[in-house]
């Protein structure tokens, strides 16, 4: 399929995502991005538009941690090339 992004979540980012999903003090934003990143691990699934928007907002904001921005970057890297 032309324009399809086949990038996958790296092992390091997948480990970060798993750790955050198991952390009861992780924010809902972190958990959402972590779930999206893990869903793209070892598969060619692409990011949905709503997650692209969230990830973009995280990257543009100064209030999020580097861990959160790492997840956001991974999610955006796997977004549809058509959007």
C-alpha positions as a printed Julia matrix, in Angstrom:
83×3 Matrix{Float64}:
  0.0    0.0    0.0
  1.6    3.26  -1.09
  2.21   5.83   1.62
  2.01   3.29   4.43
  4.5    3.78   7.26
  6.01   0.46   8.33
  8.14   1.73  11.23
  7.84  -0.13  14.51
  8.39   0.78  18.14
 11.96   0.04  19.24
 12.69  -2.41  22.05
 13.86   0.45  24.31
 10.68   2.47  23.78
  8.54  -0.66  24.21
 10.27  -1.33  27.55
  9.64   2.27  28.63
  6.0    1.97  27.58
  5.54  -1.29  29.52
  7.13   0.25  32.62
  4.84   3.29  32.46
  1.73   1.19  31.93
  2.58  -0.71  35.12
  3.3    2.47  37.08
  0.28   3.55  39.1
  1.56   7.13  39.28
  1.94   7.51  35.49
 -0.38  10.12  33.99
 -3.24   9.3   31.65
 -1.3   10.97  28.82
  1.71   8.76  29.51
 -0.45   5.66  29.62
 -2.27   6.57  26.4
  1.0    7.15  24.53
  2.53   4.02  26.08
 -0.42   1.91  24.93
 -0.19   3.36  21.42
  3.57   2.71  21.28
  3.18  -0.87  22.51
  0.41  -1.56  20.02
  2.92  -0.67  17.29
  5.65  -2.92  18.6
  6.5   -5.8   16.25
  3.68  -4.82  13.9
  3.08  -2.37  11.08
  0.03  -0.79  12.75
 -0.16   2.95  12.24
 -1.05   5.73  14.64
 -4.63   6.97  14.54
 -5.26  10.69  14.05
 -6.33  11.32  17.66
 -3.06   9.9   18.97
 -1.11  11.93  16.41
 -2.77  15.07  17.77
 -2.0   14.15  21.39
  1.61  13.26  20.58
  2.06  16.52  18.69
  0.72  18.55  21.63
  3.06  16.72  24.03
  6.09  17.46  21.88
  5.18  21.16  21.61
  4.64  21.59  25.36
  7.29  22.23  27.98
  5.27  20.62  30.78
  5.89  16.98  29.78
  8.85  14.83  30.82
 11.48  13.48  28.46
  9.97   9.99  28.9
  6.58  11.26  27.75
  8.17  13.06  24.81
 10.06   9.9   23.86
  6.77   8.02  23.64
  5.16  10.88  21.71
  8.03  10.92  19.22
  7.75   7.19  18.68
  4.0    7.41  18.14
  4.38  10.26  15.64
  7.16   8.45  13.78
  4.64   5.72  13.04
  1.88   7.99  11.81
  0.29   7.85   8.39
  2.3    9.61   5.72
 -0.94  10.76   4.12
 -2.02  12.89   7.09
